[in-house]
């Protein structure tokens, strides 16, 4: 009887291990970003470019990005993008008001015991780059516009999205936060491919 029970437990454990591994693999696959080569079959270059940006849009519309690109002056928090607590506002320079600067709580790195994210340049994106509630096409037009993107040419966005360490925090957000899809290198490759195919935008 004991041997039979042991075999049943062992079989059940093996089944659960297999199911968990399969689930983890499927989650990893759905979380990955498609490579630029995945769009090579789209012969129309403009449509290919727009499709590449749509894939990049999975990153740009993720809470790790939109929480710091809010529609308004208050940052958001968490995977559900709730209003930041304690209540803070962007201030004149995006680093908070004088009485409550972002750096008061957000230090040089993630503070895991308090679950407080961190980076030396922690701040909100400019109002002109608010993405909250906007379509991928609208974000695309914003990100191309030098009047709203900090005076950048589209070529400079390759470095900004693909290498900037504050942007890179989105893939290393710390305990309890879902990272942005894929990796920063993959996102940078998509930006580069988008630029090289004409930086076309999806329909708004």
N, C-alpha and C positions, 0 to 999 in steps of 0.2 A: 504493500500500500504506500509505504514511504517512497519507494523508488518511482512508482507511478505518479505520485504527487510532484516529485522532483522534476520528472520529465515534463509534466504539464506546465509547471512554473518556468522551466527553462525555455520551452516552446513559446510561451506567452511573452517572456522577456525578449526573445529573439525577434518575435513579430513586432513588438513595440519599438525595439531598436531600429528595425528595418523601416517601419512607418515614419519614425521621427527623422531618420536620415533622408528618406524620400521627401518629407515635408521641407526639411532644411534646404535640400537641393533645389526644390521648386521655388522656395522663397528667394534663394540666392539668384536663380535664373531670372525671376521676375524683377529683382532689384537691379540687375545689371543694366548698363546702358548699351544700346546697339552701337557697333563700330561704324565709322564712316563708310567702310566697304559694304555694309549691309544695304546701302542705298544705291549702289552702282548700277543696279538694273533699271533704275528710273532714267530713261534716256533724256527727257527734257531737263536741262540743267537747272532752270529756274524752279521747277517742281521738286527736283532733287534737293536743292538748297533749302527750300521751305520745309521739306520733310526732315532734313537734318536738324533744322532749328526746332521743329516740333518735338524731336527726341530730346534735344537739349532742354526744351521746356519742361520736361519731367523734373529736372533739377531746379529750374528757376521758379516753378510754382510749388515746390516742396516747402513745408513749414520752416525748414532750416534756413531757407532764403527769404520767404515772404514775411516771416516774423520780424526781420530787420529791414524789410522794404514795405512797411505798412501803409495803408491808405489813411493817413492822419499823422498825428504827432506822438502817438503812444505805441511803443513796441509791443509785440505779441510774445506769448510764451507757449511752449509745449507743442505736442502734435496736433492739438485742436485749436491752436492759435488764440488762446484766451488773452484778455488784456493783461499786461504786465502788472505783477504785484511784487513790491509796493508800487503804487501809481507813480509813474515818471513821465516826463515829456522830453522831446528831443533837444530843446534849447536852441540857441542861435547857431551853434556849430555842429549839431547832431550828436554831441557828447553829453547831453543833459543840461539841466539848469545849474546855476552856480551852487545852489544849496544841495543838489543831489546829482553829482556827476556820475556817468556810467562807471568810471574807474573806481568809484567808492566801493562798489561790490564786485565788479568784474575785473579780476586781477590778470596777471600775465598768462595764466593757464586755467584750465578747468579745476575748480575746487570741489572734488568729489564728495567729501563729507557733508557739504552743504548743498550739493547738486547745483552749484553756481557755475555757469560757463564762463570762460575767460580767454582773453587775448590782449596783447599790449595796446591794440588800436580799437578796442570794442566801441562801437558807436552805431547809430542808425544811418542808413543810406539817405541821401538827399531827398527832399520832398519830390523833386522832379523824377526820381526813380522809384516812386511808389508803385508796387506791383499787385498789392492786395486787391482781389476782386476783378482783376483784368484778365483778358484772354491772352493766349500765347502770342497771337498776332499783334496785339496792342503792346505787349512787353517787347516784342521784337522791334517794333517801330521806335520805342523809347530807347532801347539799348543801342540803336544805330544813330540816334540824334545827338550830335555834339553839344547841343544846347541843354540836353538833359542828362548826358552820361559823363559829365565832368570834362568835356572837351576832347574826348578820346576819338580817334579814328577806329574803324571797325577792326583793323589789324591789331591795335593795341589790346583789344578785348581777349585775344588769344592768351597773352601773358596774364592779364588781369584775372580771368576766370580759371585759367589753367595753372597758374603759379602763385597768385597772391595768397599769403598765409591766412589772412582773415577770411577770405572766401573759402579757403581750405578747411576752416573749422567745421563747415557744414558736413564734412565726411568724418569728423572726429569730435562729435558733440558731447561725448561723455555719457556717464551712466544714465539709463532710463530715457534717452532720446534717440529716436530713429534717425540714422544718418541719411543724407541725400542719396538718391540713386547712383549706383556705379562708384566711380572714383574721380578724383580731381583730374587725373591724367586723361581719363576717358572723356570727361567734359571738355577739357582743353582740346582734345583731338577733334571733337565735334565742332567746337567753335572755329578751329582752323579750317576744317573741311567746309563749313558754312561760308566763311569768308572767301575761300578759294573758288567757291561755286557762285559767287556773286552776291552773297548776303541777302538773299530773297526772304521775304517774310510770309508766313502762312496768312490766310485770310483772317481778318479781325473776328 
